[in-house]
Amino acid sequence: MTSDSRTLSHIFPQRYPFPSAIVVGDGSLLPVTSTGTAHLSGPLHLNNVLVSPKLIKNLISVRQFTSDNNCSVEFDPSGCSVKDLGTRNVIVRCNSSGPLYPLHLPATATALAAGSTSTLWHRRLGHPGHEALTKLASMLPSCNKDISSSLCHACQLGRHTRLPFRVSSSRASNKFDLIHCDLWTSPIVSISGYKYYLVILDDCSHYLWTFPLRLKSDTYDTLANFFSYVTTQFGATIKAVQCDNGREFDNSST
């Protein structure tokens, strides 16, 4: 409640629903001329403020204050403390030397949602760009309108692109000195029930073998049979195998 309507940022006249009078301690009625919204300091504000020119003191409803600003107010013999409801950080400390608890708000009061800086909102909203966050700032509670332009480490990593593989001219000098293996998963199971395909490439000749598999666990046995096949059919021994170290290439039974 206030006697000076100039302290309000938005004023709603008679057309706006509000009480017609305020009942004070001696039972008398003080007429209410309008209501409005008051910005106290920084992000602190009050809605539904009653304007009554005959008031001699501005009065704040603790209930309205905590609801509008998502905070708590703790009273003690020395004064009161306004705390952020989420983090329990003290936002404003007001000492009292008399029978009342005056609320003295500094001009540079810290944001009520202490951690709700533009940087925090940037993380909460999934790391939007600077332009998008600037447009959203007016709709975000307790968001610093001065959007920080500092670099976000997560954004930098997320926008990295993988460098292409360098062109390699190296090639094994003999057949089966090096083979490349990979297991491919088909999005559709074949008529015969095969869902996986083991691909083996000889580094020297670039000859390719493909083996259909029903289970991933069949990979090691198929590869072992291929080793035997190379020995009996080509009279050669596979010297090295290159793969992605998938568990399907690990023989856990040995």
C-alpha positions in Angstrom: 0.0 0.0 0.0 1.3 3.5 -0.8 0.1 7.1 -0.8 2.1 8.2 -3.8 1.0 6.8 -7.2 4.2 8.1 -8.7 6.1 5.2 -7.2 4.1 2.8 -9.5 5.3 1.8 -12.9 1.8 0.8 -14.1 -1.4 2.3 -12.8 -4.9 0.7 -13.2 -7.8 3.2 -12.6 -11.3 2.6 -11.4 -12.1 0.2 -14.2 -9.6 -2.3 -12.7 -11.2 -4.4 -9.9 -9.7 -3.5 -6.4 -11.0 -2.8 -2.9 -12.7 0.5 -2.5 -11.2 1.2 0.9 -8.5 0.1 3.4 -9.4 -0.7 7.0 -6.7 0.7 9.4 -6.1 -0.1 13.1 -8.6 2.3 14.6 -11.4 0.8 12.3 -11.6 3.8 10.0 -11.6 3.4 6.2 -9.1 5.0 3.9 -10.3 5.3 0.3 -8.4 3.4 -2.5 -8.0 5.5 -5.7 -6.2 3.0 -7.9 -3.9 0.0 -8.0 -0.7 -0.7 -9.9 2.6 -2.4 -10.1 5.7 -1.2 -8.3 9.3 -1.9 -9.1 11.1 -1.8 -5.8 14.8 -2.3 -6.7 16.5 -4.2 -9.4 14.3 -7.3 -10.2 12.2 -6.9 -7.0 8.6 -5.9 -7.7 5.1 -5.9 -6.3 1.8 -6.5 -8.0 -1.6 -5.3 -6.9 -0.3 -2.3 -5.0 -3.1 -0.2 -3.5 -2.9 3.6 -3.7 -4.5 5.5 -0.9 -3.5 9.2 -0.6 -4.3 9.3 3.2 -1.7 6.7 4.1 1.2 8.0 6.2 3.5 5.0 5.6 4.1 2.6 2.7 3.2 -0.9 3.8 4.3 -4.2 2.2 2.4 -7.4 2.4 4.9 -10.2 3.2 2.7 -12.7 1.5 2.4 -10.6 -1.7 6.2 -9.8 -1.6 7.3 -13.5 -1.4 4.7 -14.7 -4.0 5.7 -12.0 -6.5 9.4 -12.5 -6.2 9.7 -16.3 -5.4 11.6 -15.6 -2.2 11.3 -16.1 1.6 11.6 -13.5 4.4 13.1 -14.5 7.8 12.6 -12.3 10.8 14.9 -12.2 13.9 15.4 -9.7 16.8 18.0 -7.7 14.8 16.0 -7.4 11.5 14.9 -9.4 8.5 16.5 -11.2 5.6 15.2 -11.7 2.1 16.4 -15.1 0.7 16.2 -16.7 -2.7 13.7 -19.6 -2.4 15.7 -22.0 -4.5 19.3 -21.4 -3.3 18.6 -19.9 0.1 21.1 -17.2 -0.6 20.6 -13.9 1.2 19.5 -11.2 -1.3 18.8 -8.3 1.1 19.5 -7.9 4.8 17.6 -5.2 6.6 18.5 -4.4 10.2 15.8 -3.0 12.5 16.3 -0.7 15.5 12.7 0.0 16.3 9.4 -1.9 16.8 8.9 -2.4 13.0 10.8 -4.2 10.3 11.7 -1.6 7.6 12.6 -2.9 4.2 15.6 -0.9 2.9 16.4 -2.0 -0.7 19.7 -0.8 -2.2 19.6 0.6 -5.7 21.9 -2.2 -6.9 20.1 -5.1 -5.2 21.3 -8.4 -6.6 19.0 -10.5 -8.7 16.4 -12.4 -6.6 16.9 -15.7 -8.3 20.6 -15.4 -7.5 21.7 -18.0 -10.0 19.3 -16.9 -12.7 21.8 -15.0 -14.8 21.7 -14.9 -18.5 24.4 -17.5 -18.5 22.3 -19.9 -16.4 19.2 -19.3 -18.6 21.4 -20.0 -21.6 22.2 -23.5 -20.1 18.6 -24.1 -18.9 17.1 -23.5 -22.4 19.5 -25.8 -24.2 22.2 -23.3 -25.2 20.3 -21.0 -27.7 22.2 -18.5 -29.7 22.9 -14.9 -28.5 20.2 -13.5 -30.7 17.5 -15.9 -29.6 18.4 -15.4 -25.9 18.2 -11.6 -26.3 14.6 -11.9 -27.6 13.6 -14.2 -24.7 15.2 -12.1 -22.0 12.1 -10.0 -21.5 10.0 -13.1 -20.8 12.4 -14.8 -18.5 12.0 -14.3 -14.7 15.1 -12.7 -13.0 17.1 -12.8 -16.2 19.7 -10.1 -16.6 18.7 -8.1 -19.6 22.3 -7.4 -20.4 22.9 -10.7 -22.1 26.5 -11.9 -21.6 28.5 -12.4 -24.8 31.1 -14.7 -23.1 32.0 -17.9 -24.9 30.2 -21.0 -23.8 32.5 -24.1 -23.6 29.7 -26.5 -24.2 28.5 -24.6 -27.3 32.0 -24.6 -28.7 32.3 -28.3 -28.3 28.8 -28.9 -29.7 29.5 -27.0 -32.9 32.8 -28.8 -33.6 32.9 -30.7 -36.8 34.9 -33.8 -37.2 38.0 -33.3 -39.4 38.0 -35.5 -42.5 40.4 -38.4 -42.6 43.7 -37.7 -44.3 44.2 -39.3 -47.6 46.5 -42.3 -47.0 48.7 -43.9 -49.6 50.0 -46.7 -47.4 49.1 -50.2 -48.4 50.1 -53.6 -47.2 52.7 -55.1 -49.5 51.4 -58.7 -49.3 47.9 -60.2 -49.2 46.5 -60.9 -45.8 49.3 -58.9 -44.0 46.4 -56.7 -42.8 42.7 -57.1 -42.9 40.0 -54.6 -41.9 36.8 -55.9 -40.1 33.5 -54.2 -39.3 30.1 -55.4 -38.2 27.1 -53.7 -39.9 23.6 -53.8 -38.6 20.8 -54.0 -41.1 17.7 -51.9 -40.4 15.6 -54.8 -41.8 15.9 -58.5 -41.0 16.4 -60.6 -44.1 14.0 -63.3 -45.1 16.4 -65.9 -43.8 16.6 -64.1 -40.4 20.0 -62.3 -40.9 20.3 -58.9 -39.1 24.1 -58.4 -39.0 26.8 -58.5 -41.7 30.5 -59.0 -41.1 32.6 -57.2 -43.6 36.3 -58.2 -44.1 38.5 -56.2 -46.4 42.1 -57.2 -47.4 44.3 -54.1 -47.3 46.6 -55.2 -50.1 44.1 -56.4 -52.8 41.0 -54.5 -51.5 39.1 -57.8 -52.0 36.0 -57.8 -49.9 34.1 -60.7 -48.1 30.7 -60.3 -46.5 29.2 -62.8 -44.1 25.5 -62.6 -43.0 25.0 -63.2 -39.2 21.9 -63.8 -37.1 23.5 -62.7 -33.8 26.4 -60.4 -32.9 27.8 -63.3 -30.8 28.5 -65.2 -34.1 31.1 -62.6 -35.1 34.1 -64.2 -33.4 33.4 -67.7 -34.7 32.9 -66.4 -38.2 36.2 -64.5 -38.0 38.0 -67.7 -36.7 36.6 -69.7 -39.6 37.8 -67.0 -42.0 41.3 -67.4 -40.6 41.2 -71.1 -41.3 39.8 -70.4 -44.8 42.7 -68.1 -45.6 45.2 -70.8 -44.4 43.7 -73.7 -46.4 42.7 -71.8 -49.6 45.5 -69.3 -50.0 48.3 -70.9 -48.0 48.7 -67.6 -46.1 48.5 -66.4 -42.5 46.7 -63.2 -41.5 49.3 -61.1 -39.7 47.2 -58.2 -38.4 43.5 -57.3 -37.9 42.2 -53.7 -37.7 38.7 -53.1 -36.2 36.8 -50.7 -34.0 37.4 -52.7 -30.8 33.7 -53.6 -30.6 32.8 -56.2 -28.0 31.7 -58.5 -30.8 35.4 -59.0 -31.7 36.2 -60.1 -28.2 36.2 -63.8 -27.5 35.0 -63.8 -23.9 34.9 -67.6 -23.7 38.7 -67.9 -23.8 
